[in-house]
Amino acid sequence: MKLFRGLKKYIKEIVIVVLSLFVNVIGVLLIPRITVNIINIGVANTDTNYILKKGALMLLISVLSSVFMIISIYYSTHVAASFASDIREDMFRSIQDFPIKTYDKFGASSLIVRTTDDVRGVQELTRIGLRMMLRAPLMFIGGIIMALSTNLKLSSVFFVSLPITLVGIFLFTKKVIPLSKKSRTSLDELSEHFRAWLSGIRVIRAFNKEEFEEENFSKFNKNYSDVFKKTGDYAAIFAPFVGFVMNMTLVGIIYYGSNLILGNNMQVGDLIGFIQYANNIMLSFLFYFYDYCPNS
């Protein structure tokens, strides 16, 4: 966490990102509520003027929401890139002051990876943290509140789907985090071997050891690729799992909601709006997956 203390110098930009994302989420959550009113009031009463007014309001909110999303993307990218640049400069200065023993302890290849690939990972984590990892909880909490305010009885569907999804995310994260650590170790080994091969390429050719070195490199390369293949295997399971839970949630909402409509305990517009809120809630989990997995 000490690493992220360097973000203090970008506090103004971070505040702009947070506020713009907050406004964006409010806009996204207001659109289904306006849709509910258009169906329940405008369509039900064949009030064209009401429909046009609310439609114009939806258009305005959509435009403003998109503008604030663009602002958040611009400043989050700026902060992440600047922060990564600061880290690289600090690391470069620190490495120059390393004693020989410390330099030998880390190794040249490891230091190269730390200043390139690892810093890139920190940059992506910062960018994602300022955008999706902040937006997803806001969307999740806001979606739950709006869904509860739309129909309390129908919200009981989430008591089944959300715990299942959370358990799936926990298991996925538990499997992927160790692979993340293993991938960094494998990358260090691969870089070290490749660097040694480049340094001694003349000697290798002189003693006709190309095939031997190719076999060694293939081993390190295979270890590194196997880690990402395994991560991909988990991703291939998790993404359809969340999609399946999401679809089953929608089936449950439509089934239960239609019974409430037939019993005059719910209007059609409320059901449509509730489905949109359910999509927002479940998509917040997918935002987490698609951003976390590639950068794990």
Backbone bond lengths (Angstrom), bond angles and torsions (degrees), N, CA, C in turn:
res aa  C-N    CA-C-N  psi(-1)  N-CA   C-N-CA  omega(-1)  CA-C   N-CA-C  phi
1 M - - - 1.459 - - 1.528 111.90 -
2 K 1.356 117.24 -23.05 1.461 120.08 178.25 1.519 110.67 -60.77
3 L 1.329 115.65 -30.16 1.459 120.34 -178.53 1.521 111.63 -59.28
4 F 1.331 116.61 -38.16 1.462 120.92 -174.29 1.524 113.23 -83.84
5 R 1.338 116.75 2.96 1.460 118.97 173.28 1.524 111.66 -65.44
6 G 1.335 114.97 -21.90 1.460 119.53 177.84 1.516 113.76 -67.51
7 L 1.330 116.48 -10.96 1.470 120.33 178.50 1.524 112.63 -76.52
8 K 1.335 117.03 -9.85 1.468 120.68 -177.52 1.529 111.27 -60.16
9 K 1.316 117.35 -32.81 1.461 120.97 -179.18 1.522 112.27 -70.57
10 Y 1.344 116.32 -13.87 1.471 120.91 179.30 1.534 111.27 -110.66
11 I 1.322 116.67 26.58 1.458 120.74 -174.49 1.532 111.77 -61.61
12 K 1.335 117.84 -36.28 1.470 120.67 179.95 1.530 110.45 -63.22
13 E 1.328 115.75 -45.97 1.466 119.46 179.65 1.522 111.30 -64.94
14 I 1.329 116.73 -37.14 1.472 120.48 179.46 1.526 110.69 -65.76
15 V 1.327 116.34 -40.53 1.475 120.20 177.48 1.525 110.07 -61.69
16 I 1.339 116.89 -41.06 1.468 120.23 178.04 1.529 110.51 -61.98
17 V 1.335 117.08 -41.39 1.466 121.15 178.67 1.525 110.49 -62.02
18 V 1.327 116.57 -47.15 1.472 120.79 -178.06 1.520 110.75 -62.17
19 L 1.332 117.22 -46.82 1.466 120.77 -178.18 1.531 111.59 -66.31
20 S 1.331 116.89 -40.72 1.468 119.66 -179.98 1.522 111.22 -67.45
21 L 1.332 117.16 -37.62 1.464 119.99 176.72 1.524 110.89 -66.69
22 F 1.311 116.11 -38.96 1.467 120.32 179.31 1.530 110.43 -61.89
23 V 1.323 116.01 -44.79 1.470 119.94 178.72 1.528 110.00 -65.18
24 N 1.338 116.82 -40.24 1.463 121.02 179.08 1.527 111.43 -60.50
25 V 1.333 116.73 -44.84 1.466 120.89 -179.46 1.528 110.69 -65.29
26 I 1.333 117.14 -41.18 1.468 120.57 177.30 1.528 110.17 -58.66
27 G 1.334 115.88 -43.63 1.457 119.32 179.11 1.519 112.48 -62.94
28 V 1.344 116.44 -43.12 1.472 120.97 178.95 1.522 110.89 -62.54
29 L 1.326 117.62 -37.39 1.464 121.61 -178.09 1.526 112.74 -78.89
30 L 1.324 117.15 -22.95 1.466 119.69 179.85 1.525 112.18 -77.98
31 I 1.325 117.17 -29.28 1.470 120.58 -176.57 1.532 112.42 -60.40
32 P 1.347 120.12 -45.70 1.477 118.40 176.58 1.526 112.84 -61.61
33 R 1.343 117.77 -35.48 1.462 119.65 179.21 1.524 111.07 -65.89
34 I 1.321 117.38 -37.98 1.466 120.72 176.29 1.522 110.05 -66.77
35 T 1.341 115.98 -38.41 1.471 120.00 176.80 1.525 111.24 -60.04
36 V 1.326 116.04 -41.75 1.466 121.22 177.82 1.529 110.12 -58.78
37 N 1.325 117.16 -46.28 1.467 120.89 -179.15 1.526 112.12 -65.90
38 I 1.340 116.27 -37.25 1.464 119.02 178.73 1.521 110.62 -62.17
39 I 1.333 116.81 -43.03 1.474 120.52 -178.28 1.526 110.86 -73.45
40 N 1.330 117.07 -47.75 1.463 120.41 -174.58 1.531 113.11 -72.19
41 I 1.323 116.99 -30.78 1.467 120.01 -176.33 1.530 111.32 -108.87
42 G 1.337 115.80 -56.14 1.461 118.80 -175.59 1.514 113.68 -66.89
43 V 1.342 117.16 -52.26 1.462 120.80 -178.15 1.524 110.89 -70.01
44 A 1.331 116.57 -42.22 1.467 120.32 -178.03 1.528 111.85 -62.33
45 N 1.323 116.18 -35.76 1.474 120.39 -178.51 1.528 112.40 -101.54
46 T 1.346 116.57 8.20 1.474 122.18 -176.94 1.530 111.77 47.82
47 D 1.323 114.92 44.03 1.463 121.71 -179.65 1.530 108.84 -94.98
48 T 1.328 116.55 95.39 1.463 121.53 -176.50 1.523 112.07 -65.16
49 N 1.321 116.63 -41.17 1.465 120.00 -179.45 1.535 111.26 -60.74
50 Y 1.320 115.90 -41.90 1.468 120.47 179.47 1.529 110.28 -63.41
51 I 1.340 115.84 -42.31 1.460 120.52 179.81 1.528 111.05 -62.67
52 L 1.347 116.76 -43.28 1.456 121.09 -179.87 1.530 111.64 -65.73
53 K 1.326 116.43 -41.53 1.465 119.87 179.37 1.528 111.36 -63.79
54 K 1.319 115.65 -46.99 1.470 119.64 179.98 1.528 111.17 -68.19
55 G 1.344 115.81 -34.02 1.464 118.93 176.99 1.520 111.73 -64.84
56 A 1.349 115.90 -40.97 1.467 120.44 177.26 1.531 110.52 -65.06
57 L 1.331 116.21 -37.26 1.464 120.46 177.70 1.532 110.80 -65.32
58 M 1.336 116.77 -41.37 1.470 121.00 176.72 1.521 111.19 -60.70
59 L 1.338 116.02 -41.82 1.459 120.54 179.69 1.527 110.75 -63.43
60 L 1.324 116.09 -43.42 1.466 120.97 179.58 1.532 110.97 -62.69
61 I 1.332 115.87 -45.39 1.464 120.23 179.58 1.528 110.79 -63.81
62 S 1.327 116.99 -39.48 1.469 120.70 179.02 1.528 111.38 -62.34
63 V 1.339 116.11 -43.32 1.469 120.60 179.69 1.523 110.49 -64.35
64 L 1.335 116.46 -48.01 1.469 120.29 -179.68 1.526 111.40 -62.97
65 S 1.335 115.99 -40.57 1.464 120.31 178.80 1.522 110.92 -62.08
66 S 1.330 117.26 -40.44 1.468 121.44 178.62 1.526 111.01 -67.19
67 V 1.326 116.92 -38.98 1.466 120.84 179.33 1.528 110.43 -62.35
68 F 1.329 116.56 -45.12 1.464 119.96 -179.95 1.533 111.53 -68.72
69 M 1.324 117.68 -30.20 1.459 120.43 174.91 1.533 110.58 -66.46
70 I 1.326 116.59 -41.30 1.462 120.90 177.02 1.524 110.72 -62.12
71 I 1.328 116.10 -40.94 1.475 120.21 178.15 1.526 110.58 -61.92
72 S 1.318 117.02 -44.22 1.469 120.80 -179.38 1.527 111.29 -64.48
73 I 1.340 116.83 -39.29 1.469 120.42 178.73 1.527 110.61 -65.43
74 Y 1.323 116.28 -42.75 1.462 120.69 -178.69 1.532 111.09 -61.63
75 Y 1.319 116.98 -50.85 1.465 120.10 -175.32 1.534 112.01 -73.97
76 S 1.338 118.07 -34.62 1.468 119.38 178.12 1.532 110.68 -66.18
77 T 1.337 117.12 -39.83 1.460 121.12 177.23 1.524 110.77 -65.98
78 H 1.324 116.43 -40.76 1.463 121.14 178.41 1.523 111.36 -62.52
79 V 1.327 116.77 -45.97 1.465 120.99 179.91 1.525 110.78 -63.65
80 A 1.329 117.15 -45.60 1.469 121.25 -177.98 1.522 111.46 -62.54
81 A 1.345 117.14 -44.95 1.466 120.76 -179.06 1.532 111.29 -66.69
82 S 1.322 116.78 -42.27 1.465 120.73 -179.98 1.524 111.14 -67.18
83 F 1.317 115.91 -40.36 1.468 120.76 179.07 1.521 110.84 -63.82
84 A 1.333 117.19 -42.71 1.467 121.04 177.91 1.519 111.17 -64.32
85 S 1.325 116.99 -38.16 1.459 120.65 178.03 1.525 110.86 -63.54
86 D 1.324 116.83 -41.23 1.470 120.97 177.66 1.526 111.28 -62.34
87 I 1.332 116.26 -40.93 1.473 120.15 -179.29 1.520 110.66 -64.80
88 R 1.338 116.75 -43.17 1.465 120.04 179.96 1.528 111.45 -62.04
89 E 1.326 116.57 -41.28 1.464 119.73 178.86 1.526 111.16 -65.27
90 D 1.342 116.84 -42.52 1.466 120.49 179.05 1.530 111.12 -64.18
91 M 1.330 116.14 -41.15 1.462 119.90 179.23 1.527 111.17 -65.67
92 F 1.319 116.71 -39.29 1.461 120.73 179.76 1.534 110.62 -62.51
93 R 1.329 116.09 -44.32 1.468 119.85 178.77 1.527 110.75 -65.39
94 S 1.331 116.96 -40.87 1.464 120.64 -178.69 1.523 111.44 -65.86
95 I 1.324 117.09 -41.27 1.464 121.46 -179.22 1.529 110.68 -64.54
96 Q 1.334 115.96 -35.33 1.467 119.23 178.63 1.531 111.50 -62.77
97 D 1.336 116.81 -29.46 1.465 121.20 -178.54 1.527 112.90 -92.87
98 F 1.343 117.42 3.38 1.466 120.29 -179.16 1.538 110.92 -64.76
99 P 1.342 117.16 137.43 1.468 119.40 167.51 1.531 109.78 -68.13
100 I 1.322 115.83 161.92 1.467 120.62 -178.28 1.530 111.02 -59.39
101 K 1.346 116.92 -40.26 1.469 120.32 -179.17 1.532 110.99 -62.64
102 T 1.315 116.40 -42.57 1.479 119.95 179.15 1.519 110.70 -65.81
103 Y 1.342 115.89 -39.72 1.464 119.90 178.68 1.527 110.93 -63.06
104 D 1.330 116.24 -43.54 1.467 120.37 179.02 1.527 111.59 -66.81
105 K 1.333 116.14 -32.08 1.466 120.22 -179.80 1.521 111.37 -63.99
106 F 1.329 116.45 -43.89 1.469 120.09 -179.16 1.523 111.80 -81.96
107 G 1.320 116.35 -42.75 1.456 119.96 -177.23 1.523 111.36 88.70
108 A 1.311 116.56 149.26 1.466 121.12 -176.86 1.524 111.95 -64.07
109 S 1.328 116.26 -43.45 1.477 119.38 -177.13 1.521 111.23 -64.18
110 S 1.343 116.24 -39.71 1.462 120.13 179.70 1.522 110.84 -65.12
111 L 1.320 116.86 -40.76 1.467 120.73 179.58 1.525 111.08 -66.71
112 I 1.332 116.25 -36.29 1.472 119.40 177.23 1.523 110.70 -64.12
113 V 1.333 115.55 -43.73 1.464 119.87 179.15 1.521 110.56 -63.95
114 R 1.352 116.26 -40.71 1.463 120.30 -178.99 1.530 111.60 -61.66
115 T 1.338 115.96 -40.08 1.462 120.07 -176.12 1.527 113.19 -84.43
116 T 1.303 118.07 -10.38 1.469 120.51 -179.71 1.527 111.27 -114.60
117 D 1.317 116.35 -73.64 1.464 120.14 -174.29 1.524 112.22 -66.41
118 D 1.333 117.68 -43.35 1.461 119.65 -178.50 1.524 111.93 -67.79
119 V 1.317 116.44 -39.22 1.470 119.69 177.56 1.524 110.14 -65.54
120 R 1.326 115.78 -37.76 1.477 118.81 175.22 1.519 110.93 -60.88
121 G 1.363 116.01 -40.23 1.459 119.81 177.05 1.515 112.26 -62.52
122 V 1.338 116.75 -40.72 1.471 120.75 177.17 1.524 110.24 -64.36
123 Q 1.332 116.23 -39.25 1.464 120.30 178.28 1.527 111.09 -61.97
124 E 1.341 116.54 -45.10 1.458 120.14 179.62 1.529 111.18 -66.99
125 L 1.328 116.44 -39.14 1.462 119.98 178.17 1.518 110.90 -62.81
126 T 1.330 116.88 -41.00 1.469 121.05 178.11 1.521 111.07 -64.51
127 R 1.321 115.74 -44.56 1.468 119.95 179.82 1.525 111.29 -62.53
128 I 1.334 115.30 -45.25 1.462 119.99 -179.27 1.528 110.66 -68.25
129 G 1.339 115.59 -40.75 1.458 119.40 179.97 1.511 112.56 -61.56
130 L 1.340 116.62 -35.34 1.461 120.92 -179.85 1.522 112.74 -81.27
131 R 1.330 116.59 -13.18 1.461 118.77 -178.60 1.533 111.54 -116.03
132 M 1.318 116.75 -83.98 1.454 120.03 -170.71 1.528 113.29 -70.78
133 M 1.351 116.78 -40.77 1.461 118.07 -178.34 1.520 111.74 -69.31
134 L 1.332 116.75 -19.10 1.462 120.80 173.80 1.521 110.75 -90.42
135 R 1.328 115.70 -37.69 1.465 120.36 -177.85 1.531 111.82 -71.90
136 A 1.335 116.46 -37.80 1.466 119.92 -177.11 1.533 112.59 -61.29
137 P 1.355 120.00 -47.20 1.472 118.68 177.09 1.524 112.89 -63.41
138 L 1.340 116.90 -37.72 1.467 119.83 177.76 1.523 110.66 -63.47
139 M 1.332 115.91 -42.19 1.458 120.58 178.73 1.524 111.07 -66.48
140 F 1.324 115.82 -39.44 1.467 120.44 -179.86 1.532 111.11 -65.04
141 I 1.321 116.60 -51.72 1.472 120.68 -178.64 1.523 110.90 -64.71
142 G 1.349 115.97 -45.58 1.467 119.52 179.04 1.519 112.15 -62.65
143 G 1.344 116.61 -40.37 1.465 120.36 178.68 1.512 112.42 -63.72
144 I 1.346 116.91 -40.28 1.465 121.00 177.93 1.528 110.74 -63.00
145 I 1.339 116.30 -45.52 1.475 120.52 -179.47 1.524 110.79 -61.93
146 M 1.337 116.63 -45.60 1.461 120.24 -178.51 1.523 111.15 -68.40
147 A 1.329 117.65 -35.88 1.465 120.56 178.29 1.522 110.78 -66.72
148 L 1.327 116.51 -42.49 1.471 120.17 178.26 1.520 111.29 -63.76
149 S 1.328 116.19 -37.99 1.471 119.25 -179.92 1.524 111.85 -73.34
150 T 1.342 116.83 -22.80 1.462 120.04 178.53 1.519 111.41 -76.00
151 N 1.334 117.51 -50.37 1.466 121.24 176.94 1.530 108.71 -158.66
152 L 1.310 115.25 114.94 1.461 120.41 -175.37 1.529 111.65 -69.57
153 K 1.326 117.14 -39.54 1.468 120.23 -178.46 1.528 111.80 -64.72
154 L 1.322 115.78 -43.51 1.461 120.21 -177.81 1.535 111.48 -67.44
155 S 1.337 116.35 -23.68 1.463 120.48 -179.62 1.524 112.60 -68.03
156 S 1.320 116.97 -12.79 1.465 119.95 179.39 1.535 111.99 -64.22
157 V 1.346 116.74 -18.36 1.468 120.62 177.29 1.526 110.43 -59.82
158 F 1.331 116.92 -33.93 1.461 121.26 -177.88 1.529 112.82 -68.30
159 F 1.327 117.29 -21.10 1.463 119.41 179.01 1.536 111.83 -66.91
160 V 1.331 116.00 -16.41 1.466 121.07 177.85 1.535 110.65 -99.34
161 S 1.335 116.49 -48.30 1.470 120.48 -172.88 1.526 113.31 -73.81
162 L 1.329 117.73 -40.32 1.460 119.64 -176.16 1.530 113.56 -66.22
163 P 1.349 119.67 -45.43 1.469 118.42 176.73 1.527 113.04 -59.84
164 I 1.340 117.38 -38.73 1.467 120.65 178.53 1.522 110.55 -62.71
165 T 1.342 116.43 -43.29 1.463 120.65 179.49 1.523 111.58 -65.50
166 L 1.327 117.14 -41.94 1.467 121.06 179.74 1.527 111.60 -63.54
167 V 1.322 116.65 -39.29 1.465 120.48 177.02 1.528 109.85 -63.64
168 G 1.336 116.85 -41.70 1.459 120.75 178.09 1.519 112.23 -62.03
169 I 1.338 117.29 -41.88 1.462 121.25 178.41 1.523 110.75 -65.17
170 F 1.325 116.90 -40.51 1.465 121.07 179.29 1.526 110.87 -61.63
171 L 1.330 116.82 -46.36 1.462 120.50 -179.69 1.522 111.67 -65.90
172 F 1.329 116.42 -40.07 1.461 120.98 179.05 1.533 110.28 -62.93
173 T 1.330 117.01 -47.19 1.466 121.47 -179.64 1.518 111.22 -63.56
174 K 1.328 116.23 -39.27 1.466 120.84 179.80 1.524 111.44 -62.38
175 K 1.316 117.35 -33.13 1.460 121.25 -179.75 1.529 111.91 -82.07
176 V 1.329 117.04 -34.85 1.467 120.43 -171.57 1.529 112.67 -81.84
177 I 1.334 118.05 -35.39 1.473 120.50 -177.22 1.529 112.17 -58.28
178 P 1.351 120.53 -46.65 1.473 118.99 175.90 1.523 113.00 -60.33
179 L 1.329 116.54 -34.72 1.466 119.54 177.93 1.522 111.57 -65.95
180 S 1.346 116.08 -32.31 1.454 120.11 177.86 1.524 111.05 -63.10
181 K 1.331 115.79 -43.86 1.470 120.10 178.14 1.533 110.61 -65.83
182 K 1.322 115.88 -39.96 1.463 120.10 -179.66 1.520 111.52 -66.36
183 S 1.331 117.06 -34.87 1.466 120.35 -179.76 1.521 111.16 -65.82
184 R 1.342 117.32 -37.57 1.463 119.74 178.34 1.527 111.39 -66.01
185 T 1.341 115.98 -40.67 1.469 119.69 177.42 1.523 111.12 -63.87
186 S 1.319 116.57 -43.27 1.475 120.97 179.91 1.522 110.98 -64.41
187 L 1.346 116.18 -37.47 1.464 119.55 179.09 1.524 111.02 -67.18
188 D 1.330 116.82 -38.41 1.470 120.10 175.90 1.517 111.30 -60.63
189 E 1.332 116.23 -45.29 1.467 120.79 -179.74 1.531 111.05 -63.80
190 L 1.330 115.94 -42.06 1.462 120.32 179.55 1.529 111.20 -64.05
191 S 1.323 116.39 -44.22 1.469 120.93 179.92 1.520 111.41 -65.19
192 E 1.341 116.61 -40.93 1.463 121.26 179.50 1.531 111.03 -62.34
193 H 1.321 115.82 -44.06 1.464 119.64 -179.54 1.527 110.70 -67.52
194 F 1.321 116.51 -41.74 1.467 120.15 -178.99 1.524 110.76 -65.66
195 R 1.335 116.23 -39.76 1.465 120.67 178.75 1.535 110.39 -65.04
196 A 1.341 116.32 -43.18 1.467 120.18 178.47 1.527 110.84 -63.55
197 W 1.326 116.41 -37.32 1.473 120.92 178.88 1.526 110.97 -64.90
198 L 1.336 116.72 -42.48 1.458 120.27 179.22 1.535 111.50 -66.18
199 S 1.326 115.34 -38.39 1.468 119.31 -179.02 1.532 111.91 -67.13
200 G 1.327 116.01 -35.33 1.456 119.70 -175.70 1.508 114.84 -109.59
201 I 1.341 116.88 25.07 1.461 119.84 -173.79 1.538 111.99 -64.45
202 R 1.322 117.55 -32.88 1.467 119.31 179.89 1.525 111.26 -69.09
203 V 1.333 115.55 -40.71 1.464 119.92 178.47 1.522 110.23 -66.33
204 I 1.332 116.31 -41.14 1.472 121.45 -179.74 1.520 110.43 -60.16
205 R 1.337 116.06 -44.34 1.470 119.94 179.30 1.524 111.08 -68.87
206 A 1.335 116.26 -36.25 1.467 119.67 -178.71 1.524 111.82 -64.03
207 F 1.338 117.33 -36.20 1.464 121.78 -179.82 1.528 112.43 -98.94
208 N 1.333 116.84 8.89 1.464 122.06 175.22 1.533 111.75 57.07
209 K 1.340 115.59 51.09 1.464 121.67 -178.32 1.544 112.24 -109.64
210 E 1.318 116.26 23.47 1.463 118.73 -177.12 1.532 112.36 -61.99
211 E 1.335 116.22 -44.47 1.469 119.40 -178.48 1.524 111.59 -64.08
212 F 1.322 116.52 -39.86 1.468 120.85 178.71 1.532 110.91 -62.10
213 E 1.334 116.66 -43.93 1.459 120.82 179.88 1.531 111.33 -68.71
214 E 1.322 116.57 -35.26 1.468 119.95 177.62 1.528 110.87 -63.77
215 E 1.318 116.41 -39.77 1.467 119.84 177.93 1.524 111.55 -64.72
216 N 1.349 115.85 -42.95 1.467 119.35 178.34 1.529 111.31 -63.36
217 F 1.339 115.43 -43.58 1.462 119.15 179.98 1.526 110.84 -64.22
218 S 1.324 117.18 -37.50 1.470 121.20 179.31 1.520 111.53 -62.11
219 K 1.338 116.36 -35.28 1.470 120.02 178.74 1.524 110.63 -64.99
220 F 1.351 116.72 -49.00 1.466 120.60 179.70 1.533 110.70 -64.49
221 N 1.321 115.63 -40.50 1.463 120.05 -179.57 1.530 111.15 -65.25
222 K 1.329 116.26 -39.01 1.462 120.69 179.17 1.533 111.08 -67.10
223 N 1.340 116.93 -40.62 1.465 120.17 178.17 1.521 110.91 -60.66
224 Y 1.336 115.54 -41.62 1.466 120.19 -179.15 1.525 111.60 -68.12
225 S 1.330 115.97 -42.84 1.472 119.46 -179.26 1.525 112.05 -70.68
226 D 1.340 117.01 -32.04 1.469 120.21 179.79 1.520 111.60 -63.51
227 V 1.341 116.63 -34.22 1.465 120.07 179.17 1.523 109.98 -62.16
228 F 1.326 116.89 -45.37 1.460 120.30 -178.47 1.528 111.70 -72.78
229 K 1.327 116.39 -30.88 1.461 118.69 175.53 1.526 110.67 -64.87
230 K 1.353 115.15 -38.98 1.452 119.33 179.46 1.524 110.69 -67.58
231 T 1.332 115.84 -39.94 1.469 119.65 175.71 1.523 110.45 -61.61
232 G 1.326 115.80 -40.67 1.462 119.87 177.39 1.514 112.75 -63.85
233 D 1.343 116.58 -33.87 1.467 120.39 177.41 1.530 110.90 -63.34
234 Y 1.332 115.67 -43.79 1.466 119.14 178.17 1.532 110.88 -65.82
235 A 1.342 115.46 -38.56 1.466 119.08 178.75 1.523 110.94 -64.37
236 A 1.344 115.91 -37.08 1.466 120.44 -179.82 1.521 111.62 -65.65
237 I 1.326 116.68 -22.70 1.466 120.98 178.24 1.523 110.71 -89.64
238 F 1.335 115.57 -43.16 1.461 120.13 -171.93 1.525 112.91 -69.17
239 A 1.350 116.85 -45.23 1.465 119.71 -177.38 1.530 112.37 -59.90
240 P 1.343 119.56 -49.25 1.465 119.01 175.95 1.538 112.91 -63.80
241 F 1.341 116.02 -31.47 1.473 119.52 178.52 1.527 110.76 -61.45
242 V 1.334 115.90 -48.41 1.466 119.47 178.92 1.524 110.48 -64.62
243 G 1.342 116.62 -39.21 1.458 119.61 177.67 1.514 112.14 -62.78
244 F 1.342 116.25 -39.49 1.461 120.22 178.80 1.533 111.20 -65.25
245 V 1.326 116.33 -45.49 1.472 120.44 178.54 1.529 109.93 -61.57
246 M 1.339 115.87 -40.19 1.460 120.62 179.54 1.524 111.15 -62.88
247 N 1.326 117.13 -44.31 1.470 120.79 -179.98 1.530 111.20 -67.18
248 M 1.332 116.71 -40.43 1.463 119.67 178.07 1.527 111.62 -65.82
249 T 1.341 115.36 -33.10 1.470 119.67 176.16 1.526 110.57 -64.22
250 L 1.331 115.70 -43.15 1.471 119.75 178.87 1.523 111.23 -65.22
251 V 1.332 116.73 -38.12 1.473 120.25 177.10 1.523 109.85 -61.99
252 G 1.336 116.22 -45.02 1.455 120.20 178.96 1.513 112.33 -63.34
253 I 1.338 116.64 -39.85 1.463 120.51 179.17 1.525 111.28 -64.55
254 I 1.338 115.73 -45.54 1.474 119.33 -179.35 1.528 110.95 -65.16
255 Y 1.342 116.90 -42.44 1.468 120.25 -179.28 1.528 111.20 -64.47
256 Y 1.331 115.86 -51.25 1.465 120.19 -178.46 1.521 110.64 -67.89
257 G 1.362 116.32 -39.41 1.456 120.24 -179.38 1.521 112.66 -65.37
258 S 1.335 116.70 -38.27 1.468 119.46 178.94 1.523 111.18 -64.82
259 N 1.328 117.16 -36.07 1.467 120.13 176.08 1.523 111.18 -66.22
260 L 1.335 116.98 -37.83 1.466 120.17 177.66 1.526 111.07 -66.90
261 I 1.349 116.27 -36.68 1.468 120.05 178.32 1.527 110.48 -66.80
262 L 1.324 116.10 -42.85 1.466 119.87 178.76 1.527 111.27 -63.95
263 G 1.336 116.79 -29.89 1.468 120.67 178.46 1.514 112.57 -89.69
264 N 1.343 117.27 11.24 1.471 123.05 -180.00 1.533 112.42 57.95
265 N 1.326 116.11 29.96 1.466 120.81 177.05 1.530 112.40 -103.39
266 M 1.334 115.43 2.13 1.465 119.90 -178.38 1.519 108.66 -160.52
267 Q 1.344 115.93 148.68 1.447 120.86 177.11 1.532 110.28 -99.29
268 V 1.326 115.29 160.56 1.466 120.40 -177.17 1.527 111.16 -62.36
269 G 1.316 116.40 -41.15 1.464 120.40 179.23 1.518 112.49 -60.34
270 D 1.340 116.46 -37.76 1.467 120.14 178.46 1.530 111.30 -62.82
271 L 1.340 115.72 -38.88 1.463 119.48 179.41 1.521 111.15 -64.95
272 I 1.333 117.00 -43.64 1.465 120.96 179.32 1.528 110.51 -63.34
273 G 1.322 116.56 -44.42 1.453 120.06 178.05 1.516 112.23 -63.93
274 F 1.330 116.14 -38.65 1.469 120.69 179.90 1.525 110.49 -64.90
275 I 1.324 117.26 -38.43 1.465 120.92 178.27 1.537 110.22 -62.65
276 Q 1.332 116.78 -40.02 1.465 120.08 178.70 1.527 111.13 -65.07
277 Y 1.322 116.80 -39.42 1.465 119.98 177.58 1.527 110.88 -66.91
278 A 1.327 116.25 -38.16 1.466 120.00 177.63 1.521 110.72 -63.07
279 N 1.340 116.59 -39.93 1.467 120.14 176.70 1.526 111.21 -62.26
280 N 1.336 116.43 -42.14 1.463 120.31 178.79 1.529 111.28 -62.04
281 I 1.324 116.69 -40.34 1.460 121.36 -179.15 1.522 110.58 -65.86
282 M 1.330 116.71 -48.14 1.459 120.19 -177.52 1.528 111.59 -71.09
283 L 1.335 117.19 -34.04 1.463 120.02 178.91 1.524 111.50 -67.12
284 S 1.338 117.27 -26.55 1.457 119.60 177.39 1.527 110.50 -61.82
285 F 1.344 117.72 -32.17 1.460 121.15 175.81 1.531 110.74 -70.74
286 L 1.335 116.23 -38.71 1.455 119.60 178.82 1.525 111.35 -67.57
287 F 1.354 117.14 -33.96 1.460 120.31 175.08 1.522 109.89 -58.79
288 Y 1.329 115.16 -42.64 1.459 120.26 178.80 1.528 110.33 -60.64
289 F 1.321 115.82 -45.47 1.472 120.30 -176.45 1.521 111.73 -65.07
290 Y 1.325 117.31 -52.54 1.454 120.73 -174.16 1.514 112.90 -66.75
291 D 1.343 117.91 -24.22 1.454 120.36 177.94 1.518 111.79 -90.86
292 Y 1.314 116.28 -34.85 1.461 118.36 -177.21 1.522 111.78 -76.49
293 C 1.321 115.88 -43.83 1.474 119.81 -172.91 1.523 113.77 -59.07
294 P 1.351 120.56 -49.01 1.449 118.68 -177.32 1.521 113.44 -67.28
295 N 1.357 117.42 -20.43 1.460 120.53 -175.11 1.509 112.15 -111.23
296 S 1.335 116.11 12.09 1.453 118.86 179.46 1.510 111.15 -74.21
